[in-house]
C-alpha cells in the first residue's frame, strides 16, 4: 500500500504491513472455523494453538534462558509498576530506582504504595540527558532489586549498557521491547507493554525468573500474583486474545527478518539516518541527549524556534508523516522508530529535515 502513513507515533506502534494483511485475511473466518478467532473460546483448540505458539515465539526471539517464565498479563507496563514490588519485596527489603525520566518517575511513585522504594540515582538536575553508570548508583543495604527503565520514550535516552550491580535488576523495556539482546543473568524480572514494538495495546509481556515465583509474596489477590499466571500458562482468566494473536504474528515476522541480531542492526542503522542529520546541521537541529545515551527507538530533537517546529510538523504531515510531535511535557519533535518502521520511512524523514533546514534558515 503505497499510500500508508509513515507512522512515527510513540505508541501504539506501526506494525508490519504483511502482518496486518495476514490478519485481515483471517479475521472474519479463522482457518475455516466460520468465525473469527476473537469470537472463539479461549479454551478451544484454535486459540490454544495460537496462545502456546506466541509464548514459545516470545521465548525464542528473546533468547530467554530456561530459568525464566514468559507471562502475558493484561494492564500494560503501568500495572507492573505495582505488581513488581508487590510480588518481590519482603519485609525489611527495599527497591531502588534509577530515575532517568518520566516512566521511571512513575514507577518509583507507584512502588512506594507497596513497599520501601527509594531513588538510587536521579537525572532530573541534568535534564535527563543521560543514564547512570553502575558507579553512579547509591544502593543501600537491604535492597532487593534495582529498577531501571532501559529506554525512556519521552526523553529519548537509553542505557547504552545494562548496569551490572550487586543486586538483581527489574527492567522496564517497553519502548525498546525486543530490539536488542539483554544480559539475562542480571535480571530477576523484565516487562514491557507490547504496544511499543510487538502488537496492539492491551497487555504486558513479563519475563520472570523461576526462583522469584517460588519465593514471591502470596498474600495478594490472585490476578496480581506472578506465580498464578505462570501456573496457568497465562490463562488464569480470559486473555487479551486479539493482542496475543497479533503479537505472535509480529514475532514470526521478526524471526523472518533474521531475529534479534538483525533487528538490532536495523534499529541502529535507521536511527543513524536521523542523528546524522541532527549532528551535521551546525546546530540547526539540536539533540538534548548526551550522544552516548541516545535512544535508537525514540529520537528527540529541537529546531531553532517553536514556530519552525510547528512549520516542520505541518510539512511532515503534508509528506504523509504522523506522530512527530514531541511529548507535551518536553515539546520539540520525536520520531519513534520501532522495529516495523521501514528504512524508507526514516530516509524520507531525514531527507525532509535536510530540505527544511535549507529552505528555512534560522
HUGIZI-V493020 format. One line per field, one symbol per residue. ss: DSSP state (@ for helix, = for strand, . for the rest). phi: phi as a letter, one per 40 degrees, with the letter a starting at -180 (. if undefined). burial: 1 if it has 9 or more other ideal C-beta (glycine too) atoms within 8 Angstrom, else 0. A space follows every 10 residues. Layout:
ss->???
phi->???
burial->???
This chain:
ss->.....==... ......@@@@ @@@@@@...@ @@....@@@. ....@@@@@@ @@@@@@@@@@ @@.....=== ====.@@@@@ @@@@@@@@.. ...======. .@@@@@@@@@ @....===== ==.@@@.... ...@@@.... ..=======. ==....==.. .......=== ==.@@@.... ...@@@==== ===@@@.... ..=======@ @@@@@..... .@@@.@@@@@ @......... @@@@@@@@@@ @@@@@@@.@@ @@@@@@@@@@ @@@@@@@@@. .....=.... @@@=...=== ==...@@@@@ @@@@@@@@.. ==..=..... ..====.... ..@@@@@@@@ @@@@@@@@@. ..
phi->.ccccccccc idccbcdccc cccdcbccbc fgcgacdccc cccccccdcc cccccccdcc ccgccccbbb bbbchgcccc cccccccccb dgcbbcbccb icccdccccc cccbicbbcc abccccgfca bccdcccbcc cgccabcbcc accccgbacc bccbbcbcbb bcbdcbdfba cbccccbbab aaccccabic ciabcbbbcc ccccbccbcb ddcccccccc cbfgbcbccc dcccdccdcc ccccccchgc cccccccccc cccccccdcc cfgcbbccbd dcbccccbcb abbcaccccc cccccccccg bbgcccddcb ggbabcbcdc cccccccccc cccccccccb cc
burial->0000011111 1010100011 0110010011 0000011001 0100011101 1111101111 1101000111 1111011111 1111111110 0011111111 1111111101 1001101101 1010000111 1100001011 0011111111 1111111110 0110101111 1111111110 0101011111 1111111111 1111111111 0110011001 0001111111 0001100011 1111111111 1111101011 0111011111 1011111100 1001111110 0011111111 1110000110 1110111010 1111011001 0111111111 1010111111 0111011000 00
